[in-house]
């Protein structure tokens, strides 16, 4: 039976429970959450008893780290429960208040634990090495201890660390305001389409209507959506500037040469990786522009516009899937990873790990949250029934499987992996999905549509996200120079970069003025140099998935080990062990070669028609 009507059903009470996530395994009720929260708060003073004693014995150091690790695990559980409730209806001020409450408790936790890193740094390295010999149970904290020592020059005194921790009371404010404003209170535009229907362009609707077949409708949708962002550029620009200033505070407090250094140093990622991504993408503009011209030719237009980038290029071919059809094709696509992987993935569908359809007040986009160590991950979706929605489901399922395997294989202390590695698991699944669907399709038009979907994905993940990454770098560089950021200056910068990437001046793709405000609708700019990892991960997953799909059993084993490794090593090293070196240009070059092969096949199909 089709579940398509549910994609446009905004009343959550009318969506069957099978399509909503079940949070009862986290806490069976809000009262149970409150009881757990009170017990959690009562445990916090125990941390204070370790102050000044960490160097006294290996057992004392281990006891402190075991306690704070366990408390951190419970905090993640508490926070996930209320944040998940808040995300499904951002209009509900009750869960927003509880989210704020647990956030303040988290700040208190950070303040109480602020002495730990400075105190570890006072212990001589030879003593720490002896501690590991004397207390085998300390081994699960080796990665954390070694990381503290690595970051020594960026760690303050205990008093300084307490101030930095207390700053957490303010640190989340810009992102929190943006989330509520952009999802609950933002007055999204309405437009009237060529069929006379008036639609509201909220975050869930925009991705659906930007693909409309009528070009004038698409223009109206883009102009309406981004135009309303432009109307509020001053407010959102102030929010984003506040976020950048927050990052600037931490950069200076931690004595890093730049905000980029501060953001990447935590995962031990060289800043050269970031700069190389931008340089490599600029070098690949000729291939990117070749793809854009291919899209123009398939659409049959004289000039390609930005509002043409999401339109279906093969008339009459729109791949539609019910949610359960999506489940079946996804589970079949991950078969190369083995029966155990498939079995756990099937549980995500059967046991309500997912919240599937859009509803009024629900945040836009999609995510996987694996923070509840002792339960299972949760996936938020806004499913609309198209192929790219199926791709989104398997993308988030990749994150979920990564979290599930890491939580199962690692102690909590090393279970959390970096985003740099996380996006490998998600885009790897997307590659498996495309390979599976293409293998089972002989129809020329459907194959052409799928290949263009693949190329569209590279555009969105590699070139679009790198546009975002360069924009994010530039706004932080402006702030580091003491320059202000306003809605108008952000518009100007974003417009300049987008026109450069899409070849506006060369006539490759016209970037209309309304696109200048697109930045205002991107929540990831509040995540502190997050977006570049989508692009770098795509290059890594392309290399790893090719190895697995070639039938290389050792490559499959290494990849599954990567998914089970959590944060037991730094991301660059974990990927190197899996079979890809991200400090070289080869992964990027390999992806561009795959892109060129797909372009050639599309051109071949076009010539045969």
TAURJO-V575106 format. One record per residue. N is the residue number from 0. SS is DSSP state (helix for helix, strand for strand, loop for the rest). D_FIRST is the distance of its C-alpha to the first C-alpha in Angstrom with 2 decimals. Layout:
# TAURJO-V575106
{{N & SS & D_FIRST} {N & SS & D_FIRST}}
This chain:
# TAURJO-V575106
{{0 & loop & 0.00} {1 & loop & 3.80} {2 & loop & 6.49} {3 & helix & 9.17} {4 & helix & 10.88} {5 & helix & 11.84} {6 & helix & 13.97} {7 & helix & 16.18} {8 & loop & 16.18} {9 & loop & 19.67} {10 & loop & 20.17} {11 & helix & 19.68} {12 & helix & 19.91} {13 & helix & 16.60} {14 & loop & 14.70} {15 & loop & 13.49} {16 & helix & 16.02} {17 & helix & 13.84} {18 & helix & 13.93} {19 & loop & 17.69} {20 & loop & 20.53} {21 & loop & 22.63} {22 & loop & 26.28} {23 & loop & 27.80} {24 & loop & 28.96} {25 & loop & 31.09} {26 & loop & 32.54} {27 & loop & 31.23} {28 & loop & 32.34} {29 & helix & 34.30} {30 & helix & 37.35} {31 & helix & 37.05} {32 & helix & 36.91} {33 & helix & 40.04} {34 & helix & 41.84} {35 & helix & 41.06} {36 & helix & 42.17} {37 & helix & 45.45} {38 & helix & 46.10} {39 & helix & 45.41} {40 & helix & 47.91} {41 & helix & 50.45} {42 & helix & 50.30} {43 & loop & 51.16} {44 & helix & 54.96} {45 & helix & 55.19} {46 & helix & 54.77} {47 & helix & 58.04} {48 & loop & 60.03} {49 & loop & 59.58} {50 & loop & 61.22} {51 & loop & 64.31} {52 & loop & 63.77} {53 & loop & 61.39} {54 & loop & 64.24} {55 & loop & 65.98} {56 & loop & 64.11} {57 & helix & 61.12} {58 & helix & 59.88} {59 & helix & 60.10} {60 & helix & 58.17} {61 & helix & 55.45} {62 & helix & 55.21} {63 & helix & 54.75} {64 & helix & 52.07} {65 & helix & 50.23} {66 & helix & 50.27} {67 & helix & 49.13} {68 & helix & 46.37} {69 & helix & 45.08} {70 & helix & 45.41} {71 & helix & 43.57} {72 & helix & 40.69} {73 & helix & 40.48} {74 & helix & 40.78} {75 & helix & 37.75} {76 & helix & 35.78} {77 & helix & 37.09} {78 & helix & 36.44} {79 & helix & 32.88} {80 & helix & 31.84} {81 & helix & 33.12} {82 & helix & 32.32} {83 & helix & 28.63} {84 & helix & 28.68} {85 & helix & 30.58} {86 & helix & 28.21} {87 & helix & 25.16} {88 & loop & 27.38} {89 & loop & 30.59} {90 & loop & 31.71} {91 & loop & 32.31} {92 & helix & 36.00} {93 & helix & 36.12} {94 & helix & 34.32} {95 & helix & 36.13} {96 & helix & 39.34} {97 & helix & 38.46} {98 & helix & 37.65} {99 & helix & 41.06} {100 & helix & 42.68} {101 & helix & 41.46} {102 & helix & 42.39} {103 & helix & 45.94} {104 & helix & 46.05} {105 & helix & 45.07} {106 & helix & 48.02} {107 & helix & 50.27} {108 & helix & 49.04} {109 & helix & 49.88} {110 & helix & 53.28} {111 & helix & 54.11} {112 & loop & 53.25} {113 & helix & 55.09} {114 & helix & 58.17} {115 & helix & 56.52} {116 & helix & 56.48} {117 & helix & 59.98} {118 & helix & 61.31} {119 & helix & 59.89} {120 & helix & 61.57} {121 & loop & 64.93} {122 & loop & 64.67} {123 & loop & 66.44} {124 & helix & 64.27} {125 & helix & 66.43} {126 & helix & 65.83} {127 & helix & 62.06} {128 & helix & 62.28} {129 & helix & 64.33} {130 & helix & 61.78} {131 & helix & 59.09} {132 & helix & 61.50} {133 & helix & 62.48} {134 & loop & 58.99} {135 & helix & 56.31} {136 & helix & 53.64} {137 & helix & 54.30} {138 & helix & 52.71} {139 & helix & 49.20} {140 & helix & 50.70} {141 & helix & 52.58} {142 & helix & 50.16} {143 & helix & 50.39} {144 & helix & 54.18} {145 & helix & 54.70} {146 & helix & 52.56} {147 & helix & 54.73} {148 & helix & 57.80} {149 & helix & 56.34} {150 & loop & 55.80} {151 & helix & 59.25} {152 & helix & 60.62} {153 & helix & 57.67} {154 & loop & 57.92} {155 & loop & 60.13} {156 & loop & 62.38} {157 & helix & 61.00} {158 & helix & 61.84} {159 & helix & 60.15} {160 & helix & 57.04} {161 & helix & 56.91} {162 & helix & 57.10} {163 & helix & 54.34} {164 & helix & 52.17} {165 & helix & 52.99} {166 & loop & 51.91} {167 & helix & 48.37} {168 & helix & 48.60} {169 & helix & 48.53} {170 & helix & 46.78} {171 & loop & 43.18} {172 & helix & 43.97} {173 & helix & 43.27} {174 & helix & 39.81} {175 & helix & 38.98} {176 & helix & 40.12} {177 & helix & 38.18} {178 & helix & 34.92} {179 & helix & 35.22} {180 & helix & 36.60} {181 & helix & 34.11} {182 & helix & 31.00} {183 & helix & 32.08} {184 & helix & 35.00} {185 & loop & 34.86} {186 & loop & 34.76} {187 & loop & 32.19} {188 & loop & 32.87} {189 & strand & 31.07} {190 & strand & 31.16} {191 & strand & 30.61} {192 & loop & 28.86} {193 & loop & 29.84} {194 & loop & 27.25} {195 & loop & 28.96} {196 & loop & 26.28} {197 & strand & 27.82} {198 & strand & 26.03} {199 & strand & 27.23} {200 & loop & 27.69} {201 & loop & 27.21} {202 & helix & 26.72} {203 & helix & 22.94} {204 & helix & 22.98} {205 & helix & 25.80} {206 & helix & 24.09} {207 & helix & 21.34} {208 & helix & 23.89} {209 & loop & 26.52} {210 & loop & 24.58} {211 & loop & 24.66} {212 & loop & 25.97} {213 & loop & 28.81} {214 & helix & 31.69} {215 & helix & 33.30} {216 & helix & 30.13} {217 & helix & 30.08} {218 & helix & 33.75} {219 & helix & 33.22} {220 & helix & 30.48} {221 & helix & 32.76} {222 & helix & 35.85} {223 & helix & 34.31} {224 & helix & 32.83} {225 & helix & 35.89} {226 & helix & 38.25} {227 & helix & 37.31} {228 & helix & 37.87} {229 & helix & 41.24} {230 & helix & 42.07} {231 & loop & 41.80} {232 & helix & 43.35} {233 & helix & 46.40} {234 & helix & 44.56} {235 & helix & 42.15} {236 & helix & 45.08} {237 & helix & 47.08} {238 & helix & 44.29} {239 & helix & 44.10} {240 & helix & 47.90} {241 & helix & 47.97} {242 & helix & 45.62} {243 & helix & 47.91} {244 & helix & 50.96} {245 & helix & 49.43} {246 & helix & 49.06} {247 & helix & 52.61} {248 & helix & 53.86} {249 & helix & 52.46} {250 & helix & 53.74} {251 & helix & 57.23} {252 & helix & 57.20} {253 & loop & 56.28} {254 & loop & 58.80} {255 & loop & 56.53} {256 & loop & 57.68} {257 & loop & 54.46} {258 & helix & 51.09} {259 & helix & 49.54} {260 & helix & 51.82} {261 & helix & 50.92} {262 & helix & 47.16} {263 & helix & 47.34} {264 & helix & 50.14} {265 & loop & 48.11} {266 & loop & 46.17} {267 & loop & 49.30} {268 & loop & 47.85} {269 & loop & 50.65} {270 & helix & 50.51} {271 & helix & 51.26} {272 & helix & 47.66} {273 & helix & 46.53} {274 & helix & 49.21} {275 & helix & 48.61} {276 & helix & 44.92} {277 & helix & 45.96} {278 & helix & 48.73} {279 & helix & 46.58} {280 & helix & 43.91} {281 & helix & 46.69} {282 & helix & 48.00} {283 & loop & 44.66} {284 & helix & 44.48} {285 & helix & 45.38} {286 & helix & 42.29} {287 & helix & 40.10} {288 & helix & 41.61} {289 & helix & 41.10} {290 & helix & 37.36} {291 & helix & 37.48} {292 & helix & 39.36} {293 & helix & 36.78} {294 & helix & 34.10} {295 & helix & 36.49} {296 & helix & 37.00} {297 & helix & 33.33} {298 & helix & 32.75} {299 & loop & 35.83} {300 & loop & 37.66} {301 & loop & 41.36} {302 & loop & 41.00} {303 & loop & 38.21} {304 & strand & 37.61} {305 & helix & 36.04} {306 & helix & 33.25} {307 & helix & 32.38} {308 & loop & 31.63} {309 & loop & 27.86} {310 & loop & 27.15} {311 & loop & 25.17} {312 & loop & 28.04} {313 & loop & 26.47} {314 & loop & 25.68} {315 & loop & 22.42} {316 & loop & 21.02} {317 & loop & 18.55} {318 & loop & 16.55} {319 & strand & 13.13} {320 & loop & 10.95} {321 & loop & 8.06} {322 & helix & 10.09} {323 & helix & 9.23} {324 & helix & 10.07} {325 & helix & 13.06} {326 & helix & 13.97} {327 & helix & 14.22} {328 & helix & 16.30} {329 & helix & 18.41} {330 & helix & 19.28} {331 & helix & 20.27} {332 & helix & 22.33} {333 & helix & 24.41} {334 & helix & 25.51} {335 & helix & 29.00} {336 & helix & 29.59} {337 & loop & 29.37} {338 & helix & 27.48} {339 & helix & 28.60} {340 & helix & 27.21} {341 & helix & 23.80} {342 & helix & 23.88} {343 & helix & 24.78} {344 & helix & 22.23} {345 & helix & 19.45} {346 & helix & 20.90} {347 & helix & 20.36} {348 & helix & 16.56} {349 & helix & 16.85} {350 & loop & 19.75} {351 & loop & 18.77} {352 & loop & 21.27} {353 & strand & 19.28} {354 & strand & 18.97} {355 & loop & 16.17} {356 & loop & 15.96} {357 & loop & 18.98} {358 & loop & 20.63} {359 & loop & 24.00} {360 & loop & 26.86} {361 & loop & 24.98} {362 & loop & 26.89} {363 & loop & 25.73} {364 & loop & 25.18} {365 & loop & 24.29} {366 & strand & 26.37} {367 & strand & 26.74} {368 & strand & 29.29} {369 & loop & 30.91} {370 & loop & 33.85} {371 & loop & 33.24} {372 & loop & 35.13} {373 & loop & 34.76} {374 & loop & 31.03} {375 & loop & 28.53} {376 & loop & 27.54} {377 & strand & 25.07} {378 & strand & 22.98} {379 & strand & 22.48} {380 & loop & 20.06} {381 & loop & 19.18} {382 & loop & 16.00} {383 & loop & 15.33} {384 & loop & 13.03} {385 & strand & 15.96} {386 & helix & 17.88} {387 & helix & 20.50} {388 & helix & 18.12} {389 & helix & 17.18} {390 & helix & 20.95} {391 & helix & 21.54} {392 & helix & 19.41} {393 & helix & 21.41} {394 & helix & 24.52} {395 & helix & 24.26} {396 & helix & 23.34} {397 & helix & 26.61} {398 & helix & 28.47} {399 & helix & 26.88} {400 & helix & 27.90} {401 & helix & 31.31} {402 & helix & 31.77} {403 & helix & 30.58} {404 & helix & 32.94} {405 & helix & 35.80} {406 & helix & 35.59} {407 & helix & 35.59} {408 & helix & 38.47} {409 & loop & 40.66} {410 & loop & 42.57} {411 & helix & 41.52} {412 & helix & 44.56} {413 & helix & 43.23} {414 & loop & 39.46} {415 & loop & 38.85} {416 & loop & 38.66} {417 & loop & 39.50} {418 & helix & 37.15} {419 & helix & 39.03} {420 & helix & 37.58} {421 & helix & 34.22} {422 & helix & 33.02} {423 & helix & 33.82} {424 & helix & 31.12} {425 & helix & 28.45} {426 & helix & 29.47} {427 & helix & 29.98} {428 & helix & 26.28} {429 & helix & 25.58} {430 & helix & 28.04} {431 & helix & 26.38} {432 & helix & 22.97} {433 & helix & 24.64} {434 & helix & 26.68} {435 & helix & 23.76} {436 & helix & 21.73} {437 & helix & 24.98} {438 & helix & 25.93} {439 & loop & 22.91} {440 & loop & 23.21} {441 & loop & 25.81} {442 & loop & 24.91} {443 & helix & 27.70} {444 & helix & 25.97} {445 & helix & 23.10} {446 & helix & 25.84} {447 & helix & 27.88} {448 & helix & 25.12} {449 & helix & 24.59} {450 & helix & 28.35} {451 & helix & 28.73} {452 & helix & 26.07} {453 & helix & 28.27} {454 & helix & 31.36} {455 & helix & 29.80} {456 & helix & 29.13} {457 & helix & 32.79} {458 & helix & 33.83} {459 & helix & 31.89} {460 & helix & 32.90} {461 & helix & 36.36} {462 & helix & 37.90} {463 & helix & 36.24} {464 & helix & 36.61} {465 & helix & 40.19} {466 & helix & 40.87} {467 & helix & 39.80} {468 & helix & 41.97} {469 & helix & 44.99} {470 & helix & 44.52} {471 & helix & 44.38} {472 & helix & 47.49} {473 & helix & 49.35} {474 & helix & 48.76} {475 & helix & 50.02} {476 & helix & 53.01} {477 & helix & 53.83} {478 & helix & 53.78} {479 & helix & 55.90} {480 & loop & 58.49} {481 & loop & 58.59} {482 & loop & 56.84} {483 & loop & 54.57} {484 & loop & 50.98} {485 & loop & 49.88} {486 & helix & 46.82} {487 & helix & 48.83} {488 & helix & 50.11} {489 & helix & 46.66} {490 & helix & 45.38} {491 & helix & 48.30} {492 & helix & 47.82} {493 & helix & 44.08} {494 & helix & 44.59} {495 & helix & 47.40} {496 & helix & 45.45} {497 & helix & 42.33} {498 & helix & 44.53} {499 & helix & 46.30} {500 & helix & 43.17} {501 & loop & 41.56} {502 & loop & 44.82} {503 & loop & 45.17} {504 & loop & 48.90} {505 & loop & 48.58} {506 & loop & 46.08} {507 & loop & 43.20} {508 & loop & 40.80} {509 & strand & 41.82} {510 & loop & 41.20} {511 & loop & 41.52} {512 & helix & 43.32} {513 & helix & 40.29} {514 & helix & 39.06} {515 & helix & 42.10} {516 & helix & 40.30} {517 & helix & 37.23} {518 & helix & 38.86} {519 & helix & 38.45} {520 & helix & 34.67} {521 & loop & 34.85} {522 & helix & 34.80} {523 & helix & 35.88} {524 & helix & 39.38} {525 & helix & 39.80} {526 & loop & 39.20} {527 & loop & 42.65} {528 & loop & 42.50} {529 & loop & 38.97} {530 & loop & 37.47} {531 & helix & 39.77} {532 & helix & 38.18} {533 & helix & 34.92} {534 & helix & 37.09} {535 & helix & 39.30} {536 & helix & 36.42} {537 & helix & 34.72} {538 & helix & 37.94} {539 & helix & 38.18} {540 & helix & 34.64} {541 & helix & 35.05} {542 & helix & 38.13} {543 & helix & 36.75} {544 & helix & 33.46} {545 & helix & 35.51} {546 & helix & 37.65} {547 & helix & 34.74} {548 & helix & 32.97} {549 & loop & 36.34} {550 & loop & 36.18} {551 & loop & 38.89} {552 & helix & 38.52} {553 & helix & 41.07} {554 & helix & 39.17} {555 & helix & 35.99} {556 & helix & 38.14} {557 & helix & 39.75} {558 & helix & 36.47} {559 & helix & 35.12} {560 & helix & 38.53} {561 & helix & 38.13} {562 & helix & 34.90} {563 & helix & 36.87} {564 & loop & 39.98} {565 & loop & 39.05} {566 & loop & 42.14} {567 & loop & 44.65} {568 & loop & 46.14} {569 & loop & 46.15} {570 & helix & 43.23} {571 & helix & 45.44} {572 & helix & 46.73} {573 & helix & 43.35} {574 & helix & 42.12} {575 & helix & 45.40} {576 & helix & 44.95} {577 & helix & 41.45} {578 & loop & 43.03} {579 & loop & 43.14} {580 & loop & 46.07} {581 & loop & 45.05} {582 & loop & 48.68} {583 & loop & 48.89} {584 & loop & 47.46} {585 & helix & 46.07} {586 & helix & 42.47} {587 & helix & 42.31} {588 & helix & 43.98} {589 & helix & 41.57} {590 & helix & 38.57} {591 & helix & 40.34} {592 & helix & 40.99} {593 & helix & 37.27} {594 & helix & 36.67} {595 & helix & 39.35} {596 & helix & 37.90} {597 & helix & 34.51} {598 & helix & 36.43} {599 & helix & 38.39} {600 & helix & 35.36} {601 & helix & 33.85} {602 & helix & 37.25} {603 & helix & 37.44} {604 & helix & 34.13} {605 & helix & 35.30} {606 & helix & 38.58} {607 & helix & 36.97} {608 & loop & 34.97}}
